[in-house]
Amino acid sequence: ARQEMGTCESPIPLSPGTVSGSTTRGEDANTGSCERSDAKEIVYELDVTQRQRVILEVEAHFDSVLYIRKEACSDADAEVDCNDDAPNGGRNRSRIEHVLEPGKYFVFVDGYNQEAGSYKLTLTTSDVVSLLDMCRRGRALAAGVATSGTTSGNPDDAEASCGGGAQGADAAWRMELPSRSRVRVVEHSDDVNPVVHVRRSCTDEQSEVACGEPSGIPGDAAVTGVFEAGSYTVFADARERDSAGGYSLLLETAPPDGTGIAGDGCGDALPLGLPAIVAGDTFAARDDIAGAC
């Protein structure tokens, strides 16, 4: 018997634009990881010929669920992404934004529980630069100058050893150190949970030399240490998957032994009254006194 269009055996070709359909004529053979259900689904086939940012949006007359699989249509383990309720969209909307590598993908319009009905599916695509190109275009950080940017529209190309792997969108910056230096880099963001990490080689995750995530001040992630002279890549990144937004980066440098600050030694110890709460910063302090522990 001839298979109905909109199944894994006979998916509907999908191209940029808006298409209309109804899941009432579909089959109940698949379910997404974000909302398991017994509802019927319609399956589309999307052929990606070059690296692209893909935005899929469903506007339905029922509680919709949207998910994508790569290469293997009927294999739940091949899922790339899944969304039930789109952010700020309500139960009748689903949205996925993802950077896809070249290949064959299957897009499923499904429903929560046993809900089904008519819908509109919109596909928007745009080209995305490779990590190598992003590295080549990375601007240099100037010591002592806060630099602002946004990761919106960027892919998640650079993973990290901290911050849950740094699964958010990222941006690459160059850090040039003419001599061995004490270094501190702080990423601040009010939009994402920041993760800042540093590599010696931009495209090689094994070359990571430092990684930082918020520990004391919410919205601030920092790396500190003594770095050898050379060129580095600093990534402004985020913890949560697919998160993106505005950020600032501040690079500070000092000689490896410090430059000295007020209260740096016994001779200029700062007065401390009781009770008292004081704030300070030891970044530029000299390392000339040690404790027993």
Solvent accessible surface area in square Angstrom, and as a share of the most:
residue,aa,sasa,rsa
1,A,151,1.17
2,R,195,0.71
3,Q,86,0.38
4,E,101,0.45
5,M,76,0.34
6,G,1,0.01
7,T,5,0.03
8,C,27,0.16
9,E,119,0.53
10,S,26,0.17
11,P,24,0.15
12,I,35,0.18
13,P,103,0.65
14,L,13,0.07
15,S,73,0.47
16,P,90,0.57
17,G,35,0.33
18,T,81,0.47
19,V,53,0.30
20,S,83,0.54
21,G,19,0.18
22,S,29,0.19
23,T,0,0.00
24,T,78,0.46
25,R,112,0.41
26,G,11,0.10
27,E,73,0.33
28,D,79,0.41
29,A,72,0.56
30,N,16,0.08
31,T,23,0.13
32,G,1,0.01
33,S,82,0.53
34,C,51,0.31
35,E,47,0.21
36,R,174,0.63
37,S,17,0.11
38,D,91,0.47
39,A,2,0.02
40,K,87,0.37
41,E,3,0.02
42,I,0,0.00
43,V,1,0.01
44,Y,6,0.02
45,E,40,0.18
46,L,9,0.04
47,D,84,0.43
48,V,8,0.04
49,T,120,0.70
50,Q,89,0.39
51,R,45,0.16
52,Q,36,0.16
53,R,29,0.10
54,V,0,0.00
55,I,35,0.18
56,L,0,0.00
57,E,69,0.31
58,V,2,0.01
59,E,88,0.39
60,A,8,0.06
61,H,151,0.67
62,F,8,0.03
63,D,11,0.06
64,S,0,0.00
65,V,1,0.01
66,L,0,0.00
67,Y,0,0.00
68,I,0,0.00
69,R,4,0.02
70,K,67,0.28
71,E,98,0.44
72,A,42,0.33
73,C,13,0.08
74,S,90,0.58
75,D,63,0.32
76,A,62,0.48
77,D,137,0.71
78,A,21,0.16
79,E,45,0.20
80,V,32,0.19
81,D,16,0.08
82,C,21,0.13
83,N,29,0.15
84,D,26,0.13
85,D,68,0.35
86,A,10,0.07
87,P,104,0.65
88,N,168,0.86
89,G,24,0.24
90,G,43,0.42
91,R,121,0.44
92,N,53,0.27
93,R,107,0.39
94,S,1,0.01
95,R,85,0.31
96,I,4,0.02
97,E,52,0.23
98,H,35,0.16
99,V,26,0.15
100,L,3,0.01
101,E,79,0.35
102,P,69,0.43
103,G,23,0.22
104,K,77,0.33
105,Y,4,0.01
106,F,14,0.06
107,V,0,0.00
108,F,0,0.00
109,V,0,0.00
110,D,1,0.01
111,G,0,0.00
112,Y,86,0.33
113,N,86,0.44
114,Q,131,0.58
115,E,53,0.24
116,A,40,0.31
117,G,13,0.12
118,S,50,0.32
119,Y,6,0.02
120,K,113,0.48
121,L,0,0.00
122,T,40,0.23
123,L,3,0.01
124,T,68,0.40
125,T,38,0.22
126,S,56,0.36
127,D,99,0.51
128,V,22,0.13
129,V,54,0.31
130,S,46,0.30
131,L,28,0.14
132,L,83,0.42
133,D,47,0.24
134,M,22,0.10
135,C,17,0.10
136,R,173,0.63
137,R,164,0.60
138,G,9,0.09
139,R,145,0.53
140,A,52,0.40
141,L,14,0.07
142,A,54,0.42
143,A,58,0.45
144,G,57,0.55
145,V,85,0.49
146,A,71,0.55
147,T,29,0.17
148,S,83,0.54
149,G,24,0.23
150,T,75,0.44
151,T,6,0.04
152,S,67,0.43
153,G,50,0.48
154,N,41,0.21
155,P,8,0.05
156,D,62,0.32
157,D,33,0.17
158,A,0,0.00
159,E,98,0.44
160,A,15,0.12
161,S,94,0.61
162,C,26,0.15
163,G,2,0.02
164,G,42,0.41
165,G,21,0.21
166,A,0,0.00
167,Q,81,0.36
168,G,0,0.00
169,A,6,0.05
170,D,0,0.00
171,A,11,0.08
172,A,10,0.08
173,W,10,0.04
174,R,92,0.33
175,M,0,0.00
176,E,83,0.37
177,L,9,0.04
178,P,131,0.82
179,S,64,0.41
180,R,122,0.45
181,S,11,0.07
182,R,34,0.12
183,V,0,0.00
184,R,45,0.16
185,V,0,0.00
186,V,31,0.18
187,E,2,0.01
188,H,70,0.31
189,S,5,0.03
190,D,128,0.66
191,D,98,0.51
192,V,21,0.12
193,N,57,0.29
194,P,1,0.01
195,V,1,0.00
196,V,0,0.00
197,H,0,0.00
198,V,0,0.00
199,R,4,0.01
200,R,107,0.39
201,S,50,0.32
202,C,19,0.11
203,T,70,0.41
204,D,61,0.31
205,E,94,0.42
206,Q,153,0.68
207,S,21,0.14
208,E,45,0.20
209,V,72,0.41
210,A,19,0.15
211,C,35,0.21
212,G,7,0.07
213,E,68,0.31
214,P,41,0.26
215,S,119,0.77
216,G,65,0.63
217,I,118,0.60
218,P,116,0.73
219,G,16,0.15
220,D,36,0.18
221,A,0,0.00
222,A,45,0.35
223,V,7,0.04
224,T,86,0.50
225,G,29,0.28
226,V,71,0.41
227,F,14,0.06
228,E,95,0.43
229,A,47,0.36
230,G,24,0.23
231,S,54,0.35
232,Y,7,0.03
233,T,11,0.07
234,V,0,0.00
235,F,0,0.00
236,A,0,0.00
237,D,1,0.01
238,A,1,0.01
239,R,92,0.34
240,E,86,0.38
241,R,126,0.46
242,D,79,0.41
243,S,26,0.17
244,A,41,0.32
245,G,8,0.07
246,G,25,0.24
247,Y,16,0.06
248,S,30,0.19
249,L,1,0.00
250,L,56,0.28
251,L,6,0.03
252,E,44,0.20
253,T,56,0.33
254,A,12,0.09
255,P,66,0.42
256,P,42,0.26
257,D,110,0.57
258,G,10,0.10
259,T,73,0.43
260,G,24,0.23
261,I,61,0.31
262,A,76,0.59
263,G,30,0.29
264,D,22,0.12
265,G,26,0.25
266,C,119,0.71
267,G,86,0.83
268,D,70,0.36
269,A,72,0.56
270,L,118,0.59
271,P,128,0.81
272,L,117,0.58
273,G,48,0.47
274,L,164,0.82
275,P,137,0.86
276,A,51,0.39
277,I,178,0.91
278,V,111,0.64
279,A,109,0.84
280,G,78,0.75
281,D,78,0.40
282,T,107,0.62
283,F,27,0.11
284,A,25,0.20
285,A,17,0.13
286,R,125,0.46
287,D,122,0.63
288,D,93,0.48
289,I,112,0.57
290,A,97,0.75
291,G,64,0.62
292,A,121,0.93
293,C,172,1.03
